[in-house]
Amino acid sequence: MDIERLVADAAARGTSDIHVVCGVPVKLRINGQLQDADDHILTDEDCEAVGKALAGDSYESIAHKGELDLAATIAGHRVRINLFRQQGNLSAAIRILNDRIPDISVLGLPPVVEQFSTWQKGIILVTGETGSGKSTTLAAILDKINHTRREHIITLEDPIEYVYKPDMCLINQREISKDTASYAEGLRAILREDPDVILIGEMRDLETIETALTAAETGHLVFATLHTNSAVDSIDRIVDVFPAERQQQIRLQLSGCLRAVLAQQLLLKKDGSGRVAACEVMVVTNALKNLIREGKTPQMTSAMLSSAKEGSITMDNFLIKLVQTGVISRETAINAANDKSYLTRSGM
């Protein structure tokens, strides 16, 4: 199988992900839906050949670890690759990334998100499930900083997706397992590398979260991702990583340095022409600081509704706007809502 041709053809068809699995044709995810690339049924030999072509010198490591993450440029397209074994066969999931970092103004995000690039310190979380556009949003924000401020940006990624071209900023991009052993070790080292802006690909464990909070408290601007579906859930996710005796201290730290949480998902447009980002933004006001500190997460949604002038918007209200402007269907909005009854009562 010609990997170059596969990626080139898939990209030309607007594919976001390519799946190579033994026993079925190559699958392409286009506008969120899987479809066959052709009618050729992949054999074990086909899949092994794909794995060897993609992994190169790292191919043998799959036999020991069972999976391998890497990034590469294929047919002129930057791709993120995960190779893994299932039922004894090799499979591949290939994410095709944008050829260039988009301008943040074209992503359809809430207006306050464009201000994130002007903030000087604190922590900003971008959350959502895999494939929700978190990496693209973060790349657009960092690229805006790159073109407007004279700062030192350091990223920790697994693997590196978007490659930045330094403009006004000095940029160091470090890849987990290649440039540093882990997020925790890389983040500890970052604090000795004179950064102004830090990007953490994912806050996976207690040590990484703890160091990220310390970095934000000591005057750095920190961006990080979490796999949560709402802004409020992100608070509980972070706190629950820590043992009970430390949770109050973490709430106190978080209330002091958290600036905003952006939760997003990608939804199919009503006209079928592609997907659009649906977003929730929680800008941390004094009222929300108090709720975080006191552990009153159930009350945070109400506090977000009352802080709309600061830029906060709930996912459900964003969905209503997308329906009212004809971007998505009513059914799509209801399926994506946090509170389905709220949308049905809204009369959208």
C-alpha angles and dihedrals in degrees: 000000000000106000093190092056093043093055094041093051093044093050091050089056093053095254120170097187137020120205122199112191130161115251099025136066120269106281124218124199108217119175089347096306127107119231136166117267090207139328098271112120109221118236128207088257091054091053094047090050090052090049093051092047093050100039099041110175091002094061095101092056090069089068090060103035101030094225141044133200121203143145128223145160112250124176088350093304126113109232137184113217134197117186118190142162123240125175088350095303129106119244131185134205112194120189114200109216127205113276090230136022107261122232108258091233092068097053096081093235124154111280094247091064090070088061092059090083091061097053116106105203145002133068126291119193125205111195140180142109123294110292095023094121100258094137093050093050093049092046090052092050093048092046089053088054089047091058099040110035138048100231143129111250120193122184130195110200139168096228117355108248112173116036113214125216107218113239116156092347134070106233130196118182116195124192122212113247092010103057100013135014099239145345090262095052094041092050093050089053093047091067088064094049099074099246127175097185125030128192118197111194092211136354097224107159146022096265094051093048091047093051092044090055090048091051091051092047092052095058105275127127106235127191120190141163133229132184098238129123100221140031093242093050089056092065093053092043092057095044094046092059088071128072115262094255091059100041096091091052090050091050088053092050093045093049089054100049109023109105103174146341122216116194118187145175133183117237133188113258118241092244092049092239095126141299134302132206117249111198146192120196126192111190106195109240127178089266091054091046088058093048092050091049092048095044094241097142095152088066095052096087090058090048089052090053091053093049098058091123089063089055103266119141131171121234091243094054090047089052091051089054091051090052093046091052092048096245098121134017124257090244092053090050094050092049090052097043127112090212109029093183090056090058094047090050092049093074092225 
